[in-house]
Amino acid sequence: MIEMRDVSVVYPNGTLALHDVNLFIDKGEFAFIVGPTGMGKSTLFKLIYREELPTTGVVLVEGQDVTKIPKSRVPFLRRRVGVVFQDFRLLESKSVSENVGFALDVIGASKRDKHRKVARALDLVGLSAKADNFPHELSGGEQQRVSIARALVNNPPILLADEPTGNLDPESSWHIIQLLAKINIKGTTVLVATHDREIVDRMNKRVITVEHGTIVSDRQRGPYNHEP
């Protein structure tokens, strides 16, 4: 599903973001990418949806080498990879349903198809009743649910969540993680980048620890033992 072979990323200023990363994520997995802020988690995600390119190495998504696809095909890759960010990135002037359907507008989906897919996504995240609300009328947890619905509206096989609970209180954070687990049970491959030790320990899933751009441990299940 996702594979990295001997991947390194060096930024133009000389910063080594990732070094010699080898990683395999199977179809249907749920895994946490953990480690301190600024240690390479977000860069690793950006490689998967081709926001960044590796300096060396190979990145495969669903068997396709994303480093070799032409720029014109990148939007098609990104329809297969939903991304959720810490800061929600919602359009304040648009309603919940309009935010979720925005990606469908970009690809020219029919009105009927858009209505069906938006309704399905909002039902999945439990926000059907808030379809006509605007972001400022929602709690932080609800706004993150909208961003998850938006990421899922094209029914992608892969969902990346980059610090999805970073701006939320503990209760809302737990609800978001439970929602991601529910999405995973339905068949979506889910990767969650976080430094929230409590959530990782409670979930008891695969834990991949990144420090200074290198994978230092990969535990199939068990607690997050990093000491700051």
C-alpha positions as CSV (number, residue, x, y, z in Angstrom):
1,M,0.0,0.0,0.0
2,I,2.7,2.5,1.1
3,E,6.4,1.7,0.8
4,M,9.6,3.8,1.3
5,R,13.0,2.4,0.2
6,D,16.2,4.1,1.4
7,V,14.4,7.5,1.4
8,S,16.3,10.6,2.4
9,V,15.2,14.3,2.2
10,V,17.7,17.1,2.3
11,Y,16.2,20.6,2.0
12,P,18.0,23.3,-0.1
13,N,19.4,25.0,3.1
14,G,21.1,21.7,4.0
15,T,18.7,20.5,6.6
16,L,18.4,16.7,6.7
17,A,14.7,16.1,7.2
18,L,14.7,12.3,6.7
19,H,17.6,9.9,6.5
20,D,17.6,6.4,5.0
21,V,14.0,5.6,5.8
22,N,12.6,2.2,5.0
23,L,8.9,1.7,5.8
24,F,6.1,-0.6,4.7
25,I,2.4,0.1,5.5
26,D,0.1,-2.7,4.5
27,K,-3.5,-2.2,3.1
28,G,-5.9,-1.7,6.0
29,E,-3.4,-0.9,8.7
30,F,-3.7,1.7,11.4
31,A,-0.4,3.1,12.6
32,F,0.9,6.0,14.6
33,I,4.0,8.0,13.5
34,V,5.3,9.5,16.7
35,G,8.2,11.6,17.9
36,P,9.0,15.2,18.9
37,T,7.9,18.1,16.8
38,G,10.3,18.9,14.0
39,M,11.8,15.4,13.7
40,G,10.4,14.4,10.3
41,K,6.8,13.2,10.7
42,S,5.2,15.8,8.5
43,T,7.9,15.4,5.8
44,L,7.2,11.7,5.8
45,F,3.5,12.4,5.1
46,K,4.3,15.0,2.4
47,L,6.2,12.4,0.5
48,I,3.1,10.2,0.4
49,Y,0.9,12.8,-1.3
50,R,3.9,14.3,-3.2
51,E,4.0,17.7,-1.5
52,E,7.7,16.9,-1.2
53,L,10.0,14.7,-3.3
54,P,12.8,12.6,-1.8
55,T,16.4,13.6,-2.5
56,T,17.2,9.9,-2.7
57,G,15.2,6.7,-2.6
58,V,11.8,5.5,-3.8
59,V,8.3,6.2,-2.5
60,L,5.5,3.8,-3.6
61,V,1.8,4.4,-3.1
62,E,-0.5,1.6,-4.2
63,G,2.5,0.2,-6.2
64,Q,3.1,3.4,-8.0
65,D,6.4,5.3,-7.8
66,V,5.1,8.7,-6.9
67,T,8.5,10.3,-7.7
68,K,8.1,9.4,-11.3
69,I,4.5,10.4,-12.0
70,P,4.1,13.6,-14.1
71,K,2.8,16.8,-12.4
72,S,-0.4,16.5,-14.4
73,R,-1.2,13.2,-12.6
74,V,-0.5,14.4,-9.0
75,P,-4.2,15.5,-8.5
76,F,-5.3,12.0,-9.3
77,L,-2.8,10.6,-6.7
78,R,-4.2,13.1,-4.1
79,R,-7.8,11.8,-4.7
80,R,-6.5,8.5,-3.4
81,V,-4.9,10.0,-0.3
82,G,-7.1,12.0,2.1
83,V,-5.2,14.4,4.4
84,V,-6.3,15.9,7.7
85,F,-4.3,18.8,9.3
86,Q,-4.0,20.1,12.8
87,D,-5.4,23.5,11.9
88,F,-8.6,22.2,10.2
89,R,-8.0,24.5,7.1
90,L,-11.8,25.1,6.6
91,L,-13.1,28.0,4.5
92,E,-14.9,30.3,6.9
93,S,-17.2,31.7,4.3
94,K,-18.5,28.3,3.3
95,S,-21.0,26.0,5.1
96,V,-20.0,22.6,6.4
97,S,-21.5,20.9,3.4
98,E,-19.8,23.4,1.0
99,N,-16.4,22.8,2.8
100,V,-16.8,19.0,2.4
101,G,-17.9,19.3,-1.2
102,F,-15.2,21.7,-2.2
103,A,-12.8,19.0,-3.5
104,L,-15.7,17.7,-5.7
105,D,-16.3,21.1,-7.2
106,V,-12.6,21.2,-8.2
107,I,-12.9,17.9,-10.2
108,G,-16.3,18.9,-11.7
109,A,-18.4,16.3,-10.0
110,S,-22.1,16.4,-10.9
111,K,-24.5,18.0,-8.5
112,R,-26.2,14.6,-7.8
113,D,-22.8,12.9,-7.2
114,K,-21.7,15.7,-5.0
115,H,-24.9,15.7,-2.9
116,R,-24.6,11.9,-2.4
117,K,-20.9,11.9,-1.4
118,V,-21.2,14.9,0.9
119,A,-24.1,13.4,2.7
120,R,-22.3,10.0,3.1
121,A,-19.2,11.7,4.5
122,L,-21.1,13.9,7.0
123,D,-23.1,10.9,8.1
124,L,-19.8,9.0,8.7
125,V,-18.4,11.7,11.0
126,G,-21.8,12.3,12.7
127,L,-22.4,15.9,11.5
128,S,-25.4,15.5,9.1
129,A,-27.4,17.8,11.3
130,K,-24.8,20.6,11.0
131,A,-24.5,20.6,7.2
132,D,-25.7,24.2,6.9
133,N,-23.7,25.6,9.8
134,F,-20.5,27.6,9.3
135,P,-17.1,26.8,10.9
136,H,-17.3,29.5,13.4
137,E,-20.5,28.0,14.8
138,L,-18.8,24.7,15.5
139,S,-16.6,23.5,18.4
140,G,-12.9,22.6,17.6
141,G,-13.8,18.9,17.6
142,E,-16.6,19.4,15.2
143,Q,-14.4,21.5,12.9
144,Q,-11.9,18.6,12.8
145,R,-14.7,16.2,12.0
146,V,-15.6,18.4,9.0
147,S,-12.0,18.3,7.9
148,I,-12.1,14.5,8.2
149,A,-15.3,14.4,6.1
150,R,-13.7,16.5,3.5
151,A,-10.6,14.2,3.4
152,L,-12.9,11.2,2.9
153,V,-15.4,12.6,0.5
154,N,-13.7,10.9,-2.5
155,N,-13.6,7.6,-0.5
156,P,-9.8,7.4,-0.7
157,P,-8.1,4.1,0.4
158,I,-5.5,6.0,2.4
159,L,-6.1,8.7,5.2
160,L,-3.2,10.7,6.7
161,A,-3.9,12.7,9.8
162,D,-1.1,15.1,10.7
163,E,-1.4,16.0,14.4
164,P,-5.2,15.9,14.2
165,T,-5.7,16.5,17.9
166,G,-3.1,19.1,18.4
167,N,-5.6,22.0,18.9
168,L,-8.2,20.0,20.8
169,D,-9.0,19.3,24.5
170,P,-8.4,15.7,25.7
171,E,-12.0,14.6,25.4
172,S,-12.4,15.9,21.8
173,S,-9.0,14.4,21.0
174,W,-10.1,11.0,22.1
175,H,-13.4,11.2,20.1
176,I,-11.4,12.1,16.9
177,I,-9.0,9.2,17.4
178,Q,-12.0,6.9,17.9
179,L,-13.5,8.2,14.7
180,L,-10.3,7.5,12.8
181,A,-10.3,4.0,14.2
182,K,-13.9,3.5,13.0
183,I,-12.8,4.7,9.5
184,N,-10.0,2.2,9.6
185,I,-12.3,-0.7,10.5
186,K,-14.3,0.1,7.4
187,G,-11.2,-0.6,5.3
188,T,-9.3,2.6,5.0
189,T,-5.5,2.6,5.7
190,V,-4.9,5.2,8.4
191,L,-1.7,6.9,9.5
192,V,-1.7,9.3,12.4
193,A,1.2,11.6,13.2
194,T,1.2,12.7,16.8
195,H,3.2,13.4,19.9
196,D,0.3,12.6,22.2
197,R,1.6,9.8,24.3
198,E,-1.6,9.1,26.2
199,I,-3.7,8.6,23.0
200,V,-1.1,6.3,21.5
201,D,-0.9,4.2,24.7
202,R,-4.7,3.9,24.9
203,M,-5.1,2.7,21.3
204,N,-2.4,0.0,21.4
205,K,-1.7,0.1,17.7
206,R,1.5,-0.1,15.6
207,V,3.8,2.7,16.7
208,I,6.6,4.0,14.4
209,T,9.0,6.4,16.1
210,V,10.8,9.0,14.2
211,E,13.7,11.0,15.7
212,H,16.1,13.3,13.8
213,G,14.7,12.1,10.5
214,T,15.3,8.4,11.2
215,I,13.0,5.6,12.2
216,V,14.4,4.5,15.5
217,S,11.7,1.9,16.4
218,D,8.7,0.2,14.9
219,R,6.5,-1.6,17.4
220,Q,3.6,-3.6,16.1
221,R,1.6,-2.9,19.3
222,G,2.5,-1.5,22.7
223,P,3.1,1.8,24.5
224,Y,4.9,4.8,23.2
225,N,8.1,4.8,25.3
226,H,9.8,7.9,24.0
227,E,11.2,10.0,26.8
228,P,11.5,13.8,26.0
